[in-house]
Amino acid sequence: MRFIPGGTALLCLAISFAGAPRLCRAHDLGPYENVTAVQETLTVAGRTRTVLYLKPTQPATTERVPAILLLEYLHGTPVDMADLTEAARLVRDHGIWLILPESTNGRWNYGLTAFSLVDDVGFLASVIDDAVARFPIDSHRIYMGGYSNGAQMTQRFACDHPEKIAAGAIISGSIHNTDARTCLPALATPMIIFHGTADGQINYNGNLLYRSSTATAQFWAGIAACSPTPTGTDLPDSTADGTTVHLDRYSGCTSNFLIDHYSITGGGHTWPGSLNFSAGLGLASQDVSAMPLLWQFFSQFSRP
């Protein structure tokens, strides 16, 4: 990390499976009015990890409030993820909590070896249980989302513990073929998905490891017993950034759930609405901003 004038840290972060393109951003956790960042440790199964909490400094209510678990990308950290997504703005604007747990050695363990190596499903379940026990968080309105490797982990968690989250978000990720074959959740989970058609890391059209983005949306729509035919909408091309956005919405689902699938034509392996991605990761659409859309989607749903 190096520092640039004004005390802003410039982060250059590798997010690659092979060639390691880099993401460079000015570090920006705030300060935002009425937002406090607290970093703590949590020990689960003998392994101690960091958890970053972004919370309202002065809560607007004495009632329990919603929380979003936000999972970092490959080789990222909780602080990196909060910075990339400008998560503190969501806390400031809506009075909710953001919880950013730390992966192990920069990687979420969501695949076949999930329990023989590091049980990240169990770890995330413990993070949720601990937060509900210690903080004014509503257990019925907890949500989870992730970017890239974090998107894969979000889906694995929704397969194994759907009762703990009311909705999920997948950004620049698709469901792993192995997870799709073994995912038999007792409950459906509403999902919002963003994926660039020019993603060079997790191919929009799928490969031997991952299903296509469309097939991923169809998978979660099938779990929720949605109509197999989505309603399509081309969103306004508000910014001349080389991308356009199409939304496919799967409705008619169980419990009035939704599956929203945003296809970003020309978009890369990026977080929509964020800035300063390197050319190696492709274009980050400015026609939509993922973080406020996540909350708009999440806030419709709660678990009984």
Residue frames as qw, qx, qy, qz and C-alpha x, y, z in Angstrom:
[[0.000, 0.891, 0.454, 0.000, 0.00, 0.00, 0.00],
 [0.399, 0.078, -0.031, 0.913, 1.28, 3.49, -0.74],
 [0.028, -0.744, -0.487, 0.457, -0.14, 6.83, 0.29],
 [0.325, 0.513, 0.352, 0.712, -1.07, 9.69, -1.98],
 [0.057, 0.190, -0.223, 0.954, -1.46, 13.35, -1.00],
 [0.547, -0.347, -0.075, -0.758, -4.22, 14.04, 1.49],
 [0.355, -0.284, 0.795, -0.402, -3.65, 10.80, 3.38],
 [0.863, 0.204, 0.053, -0.459, -5.73, 8.63, 1.02],
 [0.495, -0.326, 0.787, 0.168, -4.41, 5.09, 0.68],
 [0.619, 0.441, -0.393, -0.517, -4.26, 3.73, -2.86],
 [0.709, -0.164, 0.675, -0.121, -5.01, 0.02, -2.90],
 [0.506, 0.435, -0.605, -0.434, -3.90, -2.21, -5.77],
 [0.665, -0.152, 0.636, -0.360, -5.58, -5.56, -5.36],
 [0.155, 0.205, -0.879, -0.402, -5.15, -8.77, -7.32],
 [0.686, 0.158, 0.433, -0.563, -8.45, -10.44, -8.25],
 [0.582, 0.473, -0.528, -0.398, -7.43, -13.13, -10.69],
 [0.954, -0.122, 0.248, -0.112, -7.46, -16.88, -11.05],
 [0.871, 0.220, 0.168, 0.405, -4.50, -16.86, -13.42],
 [0.525, 0.493, 0.056, 0.691, -3.00, -13.69, -14.91],
 [0.399, -0.555, -0.408, 0.605, -3.73, -11.48, -11.87],
 [0.103, 0.658, 0.231, 0.709, -5.19, -8.30, -13.35],
 [0.315, -0.208, -0.532, 0.758, -5.21, -5.61, -10.71],
 [0.149, -0.829, -0.476, -0.254, -7.81, -3.30, -9.22],
 [0.375, 0.020, -0.273, 0.885, -6.64, 0.12, -8.07],
 [0.236, -0.791, -0.461, -0.327, -8.88, 2.31, -5.94],
 [0.010, 0.489, -0.377, 0.786, -8.56, 5.20, -3.56],
 [0.307, -0.251, -0.851, 0.343, -9.32, 3.86, -0.09],
 [0.270, -0.299, -0.071, -0.912, -12.69, 5.30, 0.95],
 [0.315, -0.372, -0.852, 0.188, -14.35, 3.94, 4.08],
 [0.197, -0.892, -0.406, 0.008, -15.49, 7.42, 4.89],
 [0.070, 0.222, 0.773, -0.590, -15.72, 9.27, 7.08],
 [0.244, -0.449, -0.592, -0.623, -19.44, 9.27, 6.56],
 [0.328, -0.341, 0.306, -0.826, -21.74, 11.04, 8.95],
 [0.755, -0.201, 0.314, -0.539, -23.28, 8.69, 11.54],
 [0.934, 0.196, -0.296, -0.040, -21.27, 5.63, 10.45],
 [0.420, -0.697, 0.573, -0.096, -18.89, 3.80, 12.79],
 [0.778, 0.344, -0.524, -0.042, -16.46, 1.10, 11.65],
 [0.597, -0.565, 0.518, -0.235, -15.54, -1.54, 14.23],
 [0.670, 0.373, -0.638, -0.074, -13.13, -4.39, 13.53],
 [0.675, -0.462, 0.475, -0.324, -13.25, -7.39, 15.85],
 [0.235, 0.319, -0.908, -0.135, -12.05, -10.99, 15.85],
 [0.848, -0.108, 0.143, -0.499, -14.16, -14.10, 16.04],
 [0.047, -0.386, 0.921, 0.029, -12.82, -17.57, 16.79],
 [0.870, 0.115, 0.069, -0.475, -14.71, -20.49, 15.25],
 [0.992, 0.104, -0.025, 0.061, -13.47, -24.10, 15.32],
 [0.748, -0.409, 0.139, 0.505, -10.10, -22.93, 16.63],
 [0.482, 0.312, 0.301, 0.761, -9.54, -20.41, 13.81],
 [0.109, -0.715, -0.297, 0.624, -9.52, -16.69, 14.59],
 [0.365, 0.423, 0.470, 0.683, -10.59, -14.26, 11.89],
 [0.020, -0.203, -0.135, 0.970, -11.39, -10.59, 11.53],
 [0.110, 0.669, 0.713, 0.179, -14.94, -9.30, 11.09],
 [0.102, 0.016, 0.009, 0.995, -15.56, -5.67, 10.09],
 [0.021, 0.684, 0.716, -0.138, -18.83, -4.10, 11.22],
 [0.043, 0.190, 0.143, 0.970, -20.17, -0.87, 9.73],
 [0.200, -0.595, -0.764, 0.151, -22.99, 0.43, 11.90],
 [0.058, -0.826, -0.210, -0.519, -24.96, 3.61, 12.61],
 [0.281, 0.214, -0.518, 0.779, -23.26, 5.75, 15.24],
 [0.314, 0.085, 0.457, -0.828, -26.63, 6.98, 16.42],
 [0.072, 0.284, 0.931, 0.216, -29.33, 4.41, 15.62],
 [0.281, -0.180, -0.216, -0.918, -32.56, 5.94, 14.36],
 [0.768, -0.302, -0.278, -0.491, -34.65, 3.31, 16.14],
 [0.413, -0.460, 0.708, -0.340, -34.55, 1.12, 19.21],
 [0.933, 0.164, 0.174, -0.269, -35.94, -1.76, 17.16],
 [0.661, -0.224, 0.604, 0.385, -33.75, -4.47, 15.64],
 [0.378, 0.746, -0.209, -0.506, -32.51, -3.55, 12.18],
 [0.929, 0.368, 0.024, 0.017, -31.49, -5.43, 9.00],
 [0.374, -0.680, 0.539, 0.327, -27.92, -6.47, 8.24],
 [0.804, 0.559, -0.177, -0.096, -26.04, -7.43, 5.09],
 [0.716, -0.408, 0.457, 0.335, -23.09, -9.83, 5.11],
 [0.528, 0.811, -0.193, -0.161, -20.78, -8.76, 2.28],
 [0.882, -0.213, 0.333, 0.255, -18.19, -11.29, 1.13],
 [0.054, -0.779, 0.419, 0.463, -14.89, -10.23, -0.37],
 [0.790, 0.554, -0.225, -0.137, -13.35, -11.30, -3.67],
 [0.936, 0.019, -0.112, 0.334, -10.28, -13.51, -4.16],
 [0.605, 0.059, -0.199, 0.768, -7.32, -12.07, -2.21],
 [0.132, -0.680, -0.087, -0.716, -9.44, -9.20, -0.92],
 [0.223, -0.103, -0.708, 0.662, -10.01, -8.16, 2.69],
 [0.057, -0.724, -0.665, 0.175, -13.09, -6.87, 4.51],
 [0.104, -0.698, -0.026, 0.708, -11.72, -3.31, 4.32],
 [0.109, -0.147, 0.651, 0.737, -11.04, -3.72, 0.58],
 [0.001, 0.453, 0.847, 0.278, -14.60, -4.91, 0.03],
 [0.086, -0.779, -0.465, 0.412, -16.13, -2.08, 2.05],
 [0.128, -0.555, 0.246, 0.784, -14.06, 0.38, 0.06],
 [0.115, 0.038, 0.780, 0.614, -14.85, -1.12, -3.35],
 [0.083, -0.550, -0.798, -0.233, -18.61, -1.15, -2.77],
 [0.082, -0.343, 0.126, -0.927, -18.82, 2.13, -0.77],
 [0.439, -0.400, -0.805, -0.009, -20.79, 0.11, 1.76],
 [0.204, -0.290, -0.494, 0.794, -20.69, 2.85, 4.40],
 [0.234, -0.046, -0.218, -0.947, -23.06, 4.94, 2.28],
 [0.527, -0.319, -0.700, -0.363, -25.73, 2.28, 2.69],
 [0.440, -0.382, -0.645, 0.494, -25.33, 2.42, 6.47],
 [0.077, -0.170, -0.133, 0.973, -25.51, 6.21, 6.40],
 [0.325, -0.063, -0.377, -0.865, -28.55, 6.38, 4.14],
 [0.675, -0.246, -0.539, -0.440, -30.64, 3.50, 5.57],
 [0.475, -0.563, 0.436, -0.517, -29.45, 2.91, 9.14],
 [0.985, -0.028, -0.129, -0.108, -28.68, -0.77, 8.55],
 [0.551, -0.623, 0.527, 0.176, -25.60, -2.80, 9.52],
 [0.731, 0.547, -0.402, -0.073, -22.96, -4.13, 7.12],
 [0.748, -0.485, 0.452, 0.029, -20.96, -7.16, 8.29],
 [0.623, 0.660, -0.414, -0.067, -17.80, -8.05, 6.36],
 [0.864, -0.398, 0.303, 0.062, -16.17, -11.32, 7.49],
 [0.041, 0.722, -0.642, -0.254, -12.64, -12.31, 6.54],
 [0.941, 0.229, -0.215, -0.124, -11.91, -15.30, 4.31],
 [0.773, -0.484, 0.343, 0.227, -8.92, -17.59, 4.92],
 [0.507, -0.249, 0.522, 0.639, -5.73, -16.79, 3.01],
 [0.185, 0.393, -0.263, -0.861, -7.78, -14.57, 0.72],
 [0.357, 0.018, -0.782, -0.510, -10.10, -17.33, -0.49],
 [0.699, -0.105, 0.309, -0.636, -13.59, -18.56, 0.38],
 [0.048, -0.180, 0.978, 0.090, -13.79, -22.34, 0.56],
 [0.636, 0.189, 0.170, -0.729, -17.10, -23.16, -1.13],
 [0.611, 0.341, -0.595, -0.396, -16.32, -26.24, -3.22],
 [0.857, -0.061, -0.499, -0.112, -15.92, -29.97, -2.75],
 [0.591, 0.036, -0.583, 0.557, -13.35, -29.54, 0.03],
 [0.231, -0.692, -0.035, -0.683, -15.48, -27.03, 1.96],
 [0.740, -0.609, 0.055, -0.281, -15.59, -29.10, 5.15],
 [0.934, -0.070, -0.099, 0.336, -12.35, -31.09, 4.93],
 [0.487, 0.321, -0.143, 0.800, -10.24, -27.90, 4.79],
 [0.007, 0.066, 0.361, -0.930, -11.95, -24.78, 6.17],
 [0.016, 0.578, 0.816, 0.019, -15.65, -24.86, 6.98],
 [0.035, 0.044, 0.049, 0.997, -16.61, -21.42, 5.71],
 [0.438, -0.467, -0.562, -0.524, -20.30, -22.33, 5.70],
 [0.618, -0.523, -0.531, 0.249, -20.05, -23.01, 9.41],
 [0.380, -0.148, -0.166, 0.898, -17.97, -19.89, 9.97],
 [0.132, -0.256, -0.269, -0.919, -20.51, -17.62, 8.27],
 [0.556, -0.536, -0.578, -0.263, -23.36, -19.25, 10.20],
 [0.583, -0.428, -0.428, 0.542, -21.45, -18.48, 13.40],
 [0.181, 0.059, 0.031, 0.981, -20.88, -14.86, 12.31],
 [0.362, -0.439, -0.428, -0.702, -24.65, -14.49, 11.87],
 [0.651, -0.522, -0.550, 0.034, -25.49, -16.16, 15.18],
 [0.510, -0.249, -0.303, 0.766, -22.91, -14.06, 17.03],
 [0.026, 0.198, 0.150, 0.968, -24.16, -10.81, 15.48],
 [0.490, -0.510, -0.479, -0.520, -27.79, -11.56, 16.36],
 [0.676, -0.465, -0.505, 0.267, -26.83, -12.47, 19.93],
 [0.499, -0.317, -0.203, 0.780, -24.71, -9.38, 20.59],
 [0.054, -0.090, 0.181, 0.978, -26.11, -6.61, 18.41],
 [0.445, 0.431, 0.442, -0.648, -29.55, -5.10, 17.65],
 [0.203, 0.265, -0.708, -0.622, -29.87, -7.06, 14.39],
 [0.772, 0.136, 0.204, -0.587, -33.10, -8.59, 13.16],
 [0.420, -0.210, 0.868, 0.160, -32.55, -12.31, 12.52],
 [0.591, 0.528, 0.602, -0.097, -35.43, -12.30, 10.02],
 [0.435, 0.899, 0.046, -0.024, -33.78, -9.63, 7.84],
 [0.445, -0.602, 0.535, 0.391, -30.22, -10.79, 7.30],
 [0.747, 0.655, 0.003, -0.115, -28.92, -10.82, 3.72],
 [0.644, -0.410, 0.475, 0.437, -25.73, -12.00, 2.03],
 [0.644, 0.764, 0.015, -0.041, -23.94, -10.91, -1.12],
 [0.633, -0.481, 0.402, 0.455, -20.52, -11.29, -2.64],
 [0.431, 0.806, -0.278, -0.295, -18.28, -10.37, -5.52],
 [0.479, 0.535, -0.694, -0.055, -16.42, -13.00, -7.58],
 [0.389, 0.082, -0.880, 0.259, -15.14, -15.61, -5.09],
 [0.192, 0.076, 0.589, -0.781, -17.53, -14.10, -2.54],
 [0.645, 0.147, -0.171, -0.730, -20.41, -14.60, -4.98],
 [0.618, 0.110, -0.769, -0.119, -19.59, -18.30, -5.16],
 [0.173, -0.005, -0.806, 0.566, -19.53, -18.52, -1.37],
 [0.426, 0.066, 0.228, -0.873, -22.88, -16.72, -1.12],
 [0.727, 0.100, -0.430, -0.525, -24.48, -19.36, -3.31],
 [0.501, 0.065, -0.840, 0.198, -22.96, -22.22, -1.33],
 [0.061, 0.028, 0.642, -0.764, -24.32, -20.69, 1.87],
 [0.584, 0.106, -0.007, -0.805, -27.78, -20.30, 0.31],
 [0.675, 0.091, -0.690, -0.244, -27.66, -23.98, -0.58],
 [0.496, -0.024, -0.789, 0.361, -26.72, -25.09, 2.95],
 [0.177, -0.402, -0.607, 0.662, -28.29, -22.50, 5.27],
 [0.008, -0.471, -0.446, -0.761, -31.09, -20.68, 3.44],
 [0.422, -0.729, -0.539, -0.003, -32.96, -20.26, 6.73],
 [0.506, -0.513, -0.169, 0.673, -30.31, -17.79, 7.94],
 [0.110, -0.228, 0.247, 0.935, -30.58, -15.29, 5.05],
 [0.444, 0.588, 0.489, -0.467, -33.64, -13.65, 3.54],
 [0.656, 0.751, 0.047, -0.054, -32.05, -12.95, 0.12],
 [0.708, -0.313, 0.343, 0.532, -28.72, -13.17, -1.69],
 [0.358, 0.886, -0.125, -0.267, -26.68, -11.26, -4.26],
 [0.821, 0.000, 0.389, 0.418, -24.28, -12.61, -6.89],
 [0.228, 0.926, -0.150, -0.261, -21.92, -10.10, -8.54],
 [0.378, 0.673, -0.623, -0.127, -19.56, -11.34, -11.25],
 [0.251, -0.258, 0.920, -0.157, -20.16, -14.97, -10.34],
 [0.728, 0.038, -0.428, -0.534, -22.05, -18.07, -11.50],
 [0.818, -0.365, 0.344, -0.279, -22.97, -21.23, -9.69],
 [0.067, -0.475, 0.868, 0.129, -20.34, -23.96, -9.69],
 [0.658, 0.066, -0.601, -0.448, -21.49, -27.07, -11.52],
 [0.401, -0.035, -0.866, 0.297, -20.76, -29.26, -8.50],
 [0.135, 0.134, 0.525, -0.830, -22.75, -26.99, -6.19],
 [0.552, 0.114, -0.213, -0.798, -25.65, -26.96, -8.64],
 [0.621, 0.016, -0.754, -0.216, -25.79, -30.76, -8.64],
 [0.439, -0.171, -0.782, 0.409, -25.69, -31.05, -4.85],
 [0.117, -0.049, 0.269, -0.955, -27.71, -27.96, -3.86],
 [0.361, -0.438, -0.768, -0.298, -31.03, -29.13, -2.44],
 [0.021, -0.152, 0.440, -0.885, -32.10, -26.38, -0.04],
 [0.025, -0.470, -0.850, 0.237, -35.18, -26.77, 2.14],
 [0.115, 0.823, 0.329, -0.449, -36.07, -23.13, 1.39],
 [0.540, 0.630, 0.259, 0.495, -35.86, -20.96, -1.71],
 [0.382, -0.560, -0.076, 0.731, -33.83, -17.74, -1.62],
 [0.382, 0.909, 0.158, -0.055, -34.54, -14.57, -3.62],
 [0.672, -0.212, 0.273, 0.655, -31.45, -13.67, -5.67],
 [0.313, 0.927, -0.022, -0.205, -30.19, -10.59, -7.47],
 [0.803, -0.041, 0.369, 0.467, -27.46, -11.23, -10.04],
 [0.252, 0.906, -0.181, -0.287, -25.11, -8.90, -11.96],
 [0.752, -0.150, 0.507, 0.392, -22.77, -10.28, -14.62],
 [0.187, 0.728, -0.323, -0.575, -20.82, -8.71, -17.47],
 [0.905, 0.395, 0.122, -0.103, -20.93, -10.41, -20.87],
 [0.573, 0.677, -0.383, 0.257, -17.20, -9.65, -21.32],
 [0.634, -0.668, 0.360, -0.146, -16.15, -11.09, -17.96],
 [0.584, 0.550, -0.596, 0.031, -12.74, -12.65, -18.51],
 [0.117, -0.390, 0.811, -0.420, -12.55, -14.37, -15.12],
 [0.393, 0.226, 0.847, -0.278, -15.92, -16.11, -14.69],
 [0.002, 0.042, 0.651, 0.758, -17.28, -16.45, -18.20],
 [0.497, 0.132, 0.169, -0.841, -20.80, -15.12, -18.68],
 [0.755, 0.203, -0.402, -0.476, -21.53, -18.09, -20.97],
 [0.886, -0.335, 0.276, -0.161, -20.13, -20.65, -18.54],
 [0.353, 0.583, -0.730, -0.047, -17.39, -23.26, -18.88],
 [0.646, -0.002, -0.763, 0.024, -16.47, -26.69, -17.52],
 [0.256, -0.063, -0.695, 0.669, -16.53, -25.38, -13.94],
 [0.173, 0.322, 0.399, -0.841, -19.41, -22.91, -13.90],
 [0.331, 0.628, 0.699, 0.083, -22.87, -22.64, -15.35],
 [0.208, 0.451, 0.264, 0.827, -23.63, -19.66, -17.55],
 [0.079, 0.015, 0.361, -0.929, -25.02, -16.54, -15.91],
 [0.592, -0.077, -0.272, -0.755, -28.42, -17.18, -17.49],
 [0.704, -0.119, -0.697, -0.067, -28.38, -20.80, -16.32],
 [0.272, -0.030, -0.648, 0.711, -27.45, -19.60, -12.83],
 [0.354, -0.020, 0.138, -0.925, -30.47, -17.31, -12.76],
 [0.716, -0.052, -0.477, -0.508, -32.63, -20.16, -14.05],
 [0.515, -0.020, -0.803, 0.299, -31.24, -22.46, -11.35],
 [0.026, -0.103, -0.574, 0.812, -32.29, -20.14, -8.52],
 [0.515, 0.031, -0.131, -0.846, -35.59, -19.43, -10.28],
 [0.663, -0.043, -0.707, -0.242, -36.20, -23.18, -10.39],
 [0.309, -0.081, -0.770, 0.552, -35.49, -23.54, -6.67],
 [0.171, 0.202, 0.375, -0.888, -38.07, -20.81, -6.02],
 [0.315, 0.466, 0.826, 0.045, -40.60, -22.34, -8.45],
 [0.142, 0.570, -0.031, -0.809, -40.69, -19.12, -10.50],
 [0.726, 0.634, 0.156, -0.217, -42.12, -18.80, -13.96],
 [0.772, -0.089, 0.375, 0.505, -39.46, -20.19, -16.35],
 [0.413, 0.586, 0.318, 0.620, -39.92, -17.23, -18.69],
 [0.312, -0.449, -0.284, 0.788, -38.61, -13.92, -17.32],
 [0.230, 0.927, 0.297, -0.008, -39.87, -10.44, -18.11],
 [0.659, 0.029, 0.113, 0.743, -37.12, -8.57, -19.93],
 [0.019, 0.978, 0.178, -0.107, -36.36, -4.85, -19.72],
 [0.619, 0.353, -0.038, 0.701, -33.61, -2.81, -21.38],
 [0.364, -0.749, -0.284, 0.476, -32.49, -0.21, -18.87],
 [0.259, 0.966, 0.001, -0.020, -31.66, 3.37, -19.93],
 [0.779, 0.163, -0.037, 0.605, -28.15, 3.79, -21.33],
 [0.205, -0.962, -0.171, 0.062, -27.50, 6.79, -19.12],
 [0.347, -0.781, 0.402, 0.328, -23.71, 6.85, -19.36],
 [0.727, 0.629, -0.264, -0.075, -21.52, 6.55, -22.45],
 [0.424, -0.648, 0.631, -0.048, -19.23, 3.98, -20.88],
 [0.316, 0.370, -0.825, -0.287, -19.36, 1.19, -23.46],
 [0.016, 0.126, 0.972, -0.197, -21.92, -0.90, -21.59],
 [0.531, -0.240, -0.226, -0.781, -25.67, -1.42, -21.64],
 [0.185, -0.091, 0.860, -0.467, -27.83, -3.24, -19.11],
 [0.590, -0.162, -0.546, -0.572, -30.70, -5.69, -19.55],
 [0.357, -0.201, 0.707, -0.576, -32.81, -6.95, -16.64],
 [0.557, -0.141, -0.739, -0.352, -34.55, -10.32, -16.73],
 [0.377, -0.271, 0.540, -0.702, -36.99, -10.67, -13.82],
 [0.401, -0.142, -0.895, -0.134, -38.30, -14.11, -12.83],
 [0.404, -0.193, 0.341, -0.827, -41.57, -13.71, -10.96],
 [0.831, -0.100, -0.294, -0.462, -44.50, -15.93, -10.01],
 [0.414, 0.295, -0.799, 0.322, -42.20, -17.57, -7.46],
 [0.585, -0.473, -0.642, 0.147, -43.00, -19.20, -4.16],
 [0.411, -0.637, -0.363, 0.542, -43.71, -16.71, -1.33],
 [0.245, 0.959, 0.141, -0.004, -43.71, -13.85, -3.87],
 [0.579, -0.493, 0.336, 0.556, -39.95, -14.14, -4.23],
 [0.532, 0.828, -0.090, -0.153, -38.08, -12.71, -7.23],
 [0.743, -0.173, 0.330, 0.556, -34.93, -13.56, -9.16],
 [0.282, 0.935, -0.024, -0.214, -33.45, -10.45, -10.84],
 [0.788, -0.038, 0.350, 0.505, -30.76, -11.05, -13.44],
 [0.153, 0.924, -0.107, -0.333, -28.83, -8.00, -14.72],
 [0.811, 0.192, 0.300, 0.465, -26.83, -8.76, -17.88],
 [0.086, -0.870, 0.129, 0.468, -24.27, -6.04, -18.54],
 [0.796, 0.526, 0.181, 0.238, -23.39, -6.08, -22.22],
 [0.445, 0.723, -0.237, 0.472, -19.72, -5.15, -22.53],
 [0.487, -0.773, 0.280, -0.295, -19.18, -5.32, -18.77],
 [0.482, 0.440, -0.729, 0.209, -16.13, -7.05, -17.34],
 [0.656, -0.296, -0.644, 0.260, -15.30, -8.82, -14.09],
 [0.109, 0.268, -0.215, 0.933, -16.33, -5.75, -12.15],
 [0.058, -0.514, -0.709, 0.479, -18.71, -4.30, -9.56],
 [0.151, 0.659, 0.484, 0.555, -21.32, -2.14, -11.35],
 [0.228, -0.935, -0.191, -0.192, -21.19, 1.48, -10.30],
 [0.656, -0.614, 0.136, 0.417, -17.66, 1.28, -8.91],
 [0.378, 0.903, -0.200, -0.025, -14.73, 3.21, -10.40],
 [0.073, -0.791, 0.608, -0.002, -11.02, 2.74, -11.08],
 [0.921, -0.022, 0.387, 0.041, -10.94, -0.86, -12.25],
 [0.220, -0.511, 0.621, 0.552, -7.87, -1.65, -14.32],
 [0.568, 0.410, -0.399, -0.592, -8.27, -2.43, -18.00],
 [0.178, 0.227, -0.957, -0.041, -7.39, -6.06, -17.28],
 [0.195, 0.252, 0.855, -0.410, -10.72, -6.59, -15.52],
 [0.096, 0.494, 0.715, 0.484, -12.85, -4.89, -18.16],
 [0.131, -0.427, -0.117, -0.887, -15.49, -2.20, -18.00],
 [0.075, -0.350, -0.764, 0.537, -17.46, -1.35, -14.87],
 [0.012, -0.619, -0.581, -0.529, -20.88, -0.14, -15.96],
 [0.049, -0.109, -0.359, 0.926, -22.00, 3.23, -14.65],
 [0.393, -0.277, -0.490, -0.727, -25.54, 2.77, -15.98],
 [0.747, -0.532, -0.319, -0.237, -26.43, 0.97, -12.74],
 [0.011, -0.583, 0.640, -0.499, -24.97, 0.94, -9.24],
 [0.589, -0.101, -0.801, -0.039, -25.05, -2.45, -7.59],
 [0.198, -0.047, -0.720, 0.664, -25.02, -1.43, -3.94],
 [0.384, 0.096, 0.264, -0.880, -28.24, 0.62, -3.80],
 [0.682, 0.076, -0.480, -0.547, -29.96, -1.92, -6.08],
 [0.427, 0.006, -0.873, 0.233, -28.94, -4.69, -3.67],
 [0.056, 0.139, 0.636, -0.757, -30.63, -2.92, -0.79],
 [0.526, 0.137, -0.110, -0.832, -33.70, -2.06, -2.87],
 [0.665, 0.056, -0.688, -0.286, -34.01, -5.77, -3.71],
 [0.339, 0.001, -0.838, 0.428, -33.16, -7.12, -0.26],
 [0.179, -0.006, 0.442, -0.879, -35.54, -4.83, 1.60],
 [0.640, -0.049, -0.345, -0.685, -38.54, -6.57, 0.00],
 [0.798, -0.046, -0.593, -0.095, -37.87, -9.86, 1.77],
 [0.315, -0.534, 0.622, -0.478, -37.71, -11.34, 5.26],
 [0.403, 0.004, -0.915, -0.001, -37.70, -14.84, 6.72],
 [0.632, -0.574, -0.341, -0.394, -40.60, -15.92, 8.95]]
